[in-house]
Amino acid sequence: MSPLPLSIAFATALALSLLVKFWLSSRQIRHVAAHRAQVPAAFAGSVTLSAHQKAADYTIVRARFGLLALAFNAVVLLGWTLLGGLNALNGWVLDASQALPADWQPMGYQLGLVAAFVLIGGLLDLPWELWSTFRIEQAFGFNRMTLRLYIADMLKGLGVGVLLGLPIVALILWLMGAMGPLWWLWAWVAWMSFQLLVMVIYPSVIAPLFNKFEPLADEFLKTRVEGLMARCGFAAKGLFVMDGSRRSAHANAYFSGFGPAKRVVFFDTLLSKLSGDELEAVLAHELGHFKHRHITKRIVLAFVMSLAGLALLGWLSAMPAFYLALGVQPNFDAPNDALALLLFLLAGPVFSFFVTPLASHFSRRDEFQADAYARAQASGADLSSALLKLHEDNAGTLTPDPVYARFYYSHPPAAERLAALAS
């Protein structure tokens, strides 16, 4: 197969995705700005004008920043692929790996290539993350992260990535080279096993590295929550409060873990903002996701998509045109498995972007179902009140562009969500 059709397909998909992203973000900015001056009629009695305008300004600033980041990331992607950046890095790492003992060279070269790629990508993203955290989030009163804490989190994340990521990458690369044409099936089994392991150990091993988790001390609230979970037939290993306020003023609650390791986690910022009735309603919404098996369905879908992706990679990795089309000259005197993996990770999101509105649609459907369950198990009025508070505290805009929301929003816009709760 000639590499030209693949190159054209990649370039076309990239250009089209960029045009769509810029168009959608521009619509969002214009629509939010046009409705900034007045609180929507449905929220006139519950949201102040100052809160509405803060949410509009926050949305617009983040969208404009996102446009700059989008342009930068597109240039980086082109640099890695069609402009030969990954090819150059591959040559440099391959030369450097010659200093290793002969038995170590094949795997050492491949792990070195992946590590170098991840390190360079992290350094390129770092200024954008710093600006987002310490300028945008800081300006709107959300950031509580110090530079020292940011660096500590980054180093811990790097350590976790090395301890967990390096072994699974090494295993997958070994399977790619040792298991023949069906390597992708074995790699899928290894990857899914790894994902399940992380789900189990995350609450008790990984998360405590970054945050403090204390048992819920409010006995009255604890009794209410346990009563709600008993009514819903849900068992958890414990109720915990996380010190989310160390990093951000944003509030949240979530379930983590898998199987018997499930636990309920409240941000301390959430407990300070919602009443007991509202907290119960928010938790009932989360329990609705489990009742309707949304979490299980998403895990199964992720498994299926991973299998399809690895099967596609198995087919592409055997084709020289795949490498040449994306700006890399394969060296068949050395293993190309790491190259194939990195190219697939670079090119895949360009094409998968176009299923975003479909994924968003099903996610919003799940949210409506969870809201209905919360209304049945707790109180629709309390959930509505909690959602309004969270929208205001998190500066979520009440007037998103309808097309932008349909494409991107995983949760229904506030007006639609509250109308459904009230109906």
N, C-alpha and C positions, 0 to 999 in steps of 0.2 A: 504493500500500500504506500502511495506517495504521502509525504508529510504535509503537503500543501493544503489539502482539504481540511485536515485537522487544525492546521494553523489558522485557516480562514474561519473555521467554526469557533475556535477559541476567541479570536479577535472580535468576531461579530457578537458573540454572546457577551463579552466584556463591555464592548461599546454600548450595546443595547441595555445591559443592566445598569451601566452608569447613567445613561439618559433617563431611564425610568426612576432611578434613585434621586437624581437631581430634580426631576420634574415633581416627584412626590414631595420632597422636602421643601421645594419652593412653594407648592400649594399649601403645605402646612404652615409655613411662615406667614404667607399672605393672609390665610384664613384666620389664624389666631390673632394676628395684628389688627385685622379688620373688626374683630369682635372684642377687642381689649377694653374699649371705653365703657362697656355696660355689662353688668352681670346678666346672664340669661334669665328670662322670666321664671323658668322653673326653679331657679335657685335664689331668686331675689330675697326671699325671707330667711335664708340660711347661710349664705356666703356673702361676705363683705366685699365691697368694690376693691379695697386694697389687696385682699387675698386673691381675688380674681386677676388683678393686674400683675401681681407677683407671679402667679402661675403662668400667665401669658408671657411675661418677660423671660422667665426661666425656660419655658418651652422654646421660645425664639432663639435665645442665646445658645442653647444646646443644639438646636437644629442647624444654626449657622456654623457652629463649631464642627458639627458632624459633616457638613459639606466640605470643609477644609480637610478634615481627616479622610474623607472619602477620596478626594482628589489625590492626597498624598499616598494613600494605600494603593490606589490604582497605578501610580507611577512606580511604587515599590514592586507591585506584582509584575508589571511589564519588565522592570529591571531584572527580577529573578528569572523570568521566562524568556520572552522573545528577544530581549536585549542581552542575554547570555550571562546574567549574574550567577545563577546556580551552576552553570557550566564552568565558570571561572573558579568558583568556590570548590567545586568537585575536583578540578585539576590540582588546586593547591593542597587540599586535604589528602588526595591520593599521593602526591609527592611527599608530603610530610609523613604519611604512614609507612614509607619505606624505611624509616628509622626504627620501626618496631621489629621484634623478632618475627621470623617468617611465619610461624604458626599463628601469631596474633594479628597479622596484617589484614586479612579479609574482614574480620569482624571489627577490628580496631578502626579500619578506614571507614566502615559504614557507620559505626557509632559516632566517630569523630565528625562525619559529615552532618549527621542529624543534630549533634550537639552544637556544632558551629552555626548551623542554620537557625536553630532555636535561640541561641545567644544573640546573634545579629538581629533577628526579628524582635527580640525583647528590647534591645537597645534602641531600635528604631521606634518602637511604640512608647518608650519611656517618657519622652518629652510630652507626648499627647496625654498620657495618663496623669503626669504631674500637673499639667495645665488644667485638666478637667477637675482634679481633686482640689488643688490649692488656689485656683483662680475662680472657676465657675461655681463649684460647690461652696467654696469659702464665701464668695460674694453674696450668695443667697442664703447664707446662714446654716448650711447643711453639714459642712465638713467640720469634724472635730479631731481629725487625724493630725498628729504632729509629724514632722519630717522624720524624727527618730523612729516613731512607730511604723511609718511607711517603709523605711529601710528594713526594720526588723521583720515586718510581714514579708517583704520581698525576699529576704534571705531565708526565712522559714519556708516560703513557697518553693524556692530553689532547692532547698534540702529535700523537701517532700517529693519534688519532681525527680530528683536524682535517685532517691531511695525506691520510689515506686515506678517512675516512668522508665528509667534506664533498663531495669530487668525485663519489663514487658516489651519494650522496643527491641531489645536484644533477642528475646524469644521469638518475636514475629519475624525478624530478619533471618534468624536461623531457620525457621519453618519455611520461609520463602525460598531459601537455598537448598533445603534438604528434603522436602516432602513432595517434590515433583509437581506435575501440572495441577494437582488438587491442593496445593499448599494453602490456598485461600480458605478452604473449609477448616483446616486445622487452625489456621490463624484466627478464624472467626470464633472457634471454640475457646481458644486461649484468651481472646479479647473479651468475650462475654463473661468468662470466668473471672477475669480481672475486674470487670465492671461490678459484678455481684459482690466480689470481695471488698471493693471500695465502699459500696453501699453499706456493708455490714460494719466495717471498721471506722467509717467516717465519724459517726457521732461520738464514739468513746476514745478514738485515737488521734484523728486528724484535726477535727474542729477544736478540741481543747488546746491545741498548739497556738491558736490565734485568738480565742476568746475564753472568758470565764463563764462557766455554766453552774448555776446554783439552783438547788431545788426550790420550787415555788413555795414561798413562805406564807403567803396569804391563805390561811386555812379556809376562810369562807369561799374565796374564789376557787381554791383547790377542790372543795367539796362540790361546787357547782360544775366544774369542768369534769370531774370524775363521774358525776351523775349524768352529764350529757353523753360522755363516752359510753357509759353503761347502756343508756337508752339506744345508742346507735350501734351497739355491739362491737365497739372498737377497744382493743387492748394496747396499751403503751407501756414501755419500761419505766417511764417517769415523766414528770412535768418540770421543765427547767426554764430559768430566766437567763438570758444571755446579755452581756454588757455591750450591746450594740451602740450605746451612746459614746463609747470610747472613740468610735470612728465616724459616726454619722448621726444626724438628727432624724433621718428617715426611720419609720417604724414598720415592723413586720412581725409575722408569726409563721411558723412552718413546722412540718413534720420531717424528721430525718430518720435515716436508718432503713433497715429491711428486715422483714420477718420479725423475730422476737426482739430485735434491737431497736424497734421503732420508739421514738420519743417525741414529745411535744415541746417546742421551744418558743418562748415569747421573748421578743426584744424588750429590754427594760423601757425603751422609749414608748413602746405600745402600751405597756401597763400604766404609764403616766398620763396617757392621753384618752384612753377609753374607759367607760364605766364597766362594771361587772356584766350588765346585760349586753352591752355592745361586744365585749370580749367573748361572751358565750356565743353570740351570733356569728362572729368572725370564725371562731373555732368550728362551729356547726357547718359553715361553708367549706372549710378545709376537710371536715369529715365527709361532706357530700362528695368530694372527689374520690374518697376511698369507697364510699357506698356504691357509687356508679362505676367503680373500677377504672377510673380515668388514669390513675398512676400505673396500674398493671397494663392497661392498653398501650400507654406511651412506652413502657419498657419493652413490650412485645414488638411494637412498631420500630423502636430503635434497634432491636435485635434483627428484625427483618431487613431494615435499611442497611445495617452494617454488613449483613450477609450479601446483599445485592451489590454493595459498594466494593467489597473485597473480591467478589466474583468478577466484577468489571475490571478491577485492577489486575486480577490474574490474567485476564485476556489482553489488556493493554500492555502489561509489562513485558510480554513476549514479542512485542512489535517494535522494531527500530524506529518506525515512523512516529510512534508516540513520543519518544524522546526528542527526535529531530524537530517535530512540529512545535515543541515548547522550548526550543532554544538550547537543547543539550545534546552534545555529541557523545553517545554511549561508548564506553570502552569495554569491549567484550573479553578483554584479558583480565578484568576485575569484575566482581559482582556488582550488578546495577540495581539491586533490590532497594537500597536506601534512596537512590535517585528516583526510582519509580514511585516509591511511597511519598516522597516530598513533592514530586510533580503532581501526583494525584491530589494531595492535600491543597496544593496551590490552585489547581484548575477546577476541582470539584465544586467549591462554593460559587464559582461564576455561573455554572449551569443550574445548580440546585436553588439559586436565588429565585428562579421563576416559579417555584412551588410555594413560595412564602405566603401568598394570599390564601392558598388552600389550607396550609397548616394553621394560619391565623383564624380562618373560619371555624375549623373544628375546635380550636382552643376556646374561642368565644362561646361556642355551643356548650362546651363542658362547663364554662363559668356560669352560664345561665342555669344549667342543671344543678350545679352546686348551690347557687343562690336559692333556687326553689326548694332544695332539700333543707337549707338553713331556715327558710321561712316556715317550713313544716315542723322542724325540730326545736326551733327557738322563736325568733321574732323577726318578721320582715322589716318592721319599723326600726328595731334596734340595729339590724344589719345596714339599713339605709343610712341611719345616723352615723354608724361607724365608718361607712364608706365615704360619706361626706367629710368627716373629720380627717380621714387618711388622705383624701384628695387634697384637702386644704393644707395639711401638714407636709405632704410630699410635693406640693406645688404642681399637682397634675392639672392640666388645662381642662376646662369644662367645654371648650369649643374647638375640638380638633377638626381638621378638614375631613369630611366624610370619606373621600377616596383614600386618603392617607391611612385613616383608621381601618378601613376595610382591608387594606393591603398588609399593614404591619401589626395592628393591635391584637395582642393575645387575649386581652380582657376587653369586654364591651365598653364603649364610652360611658361616662357616668350618667348622662341623661337617659340612655337606653336601658342601662342596668337598673336605675332607680325606678323608671317607668314600669319595667317588668316586675319588680318587687311590689310595686303598688297596685298592679293590675289584678 
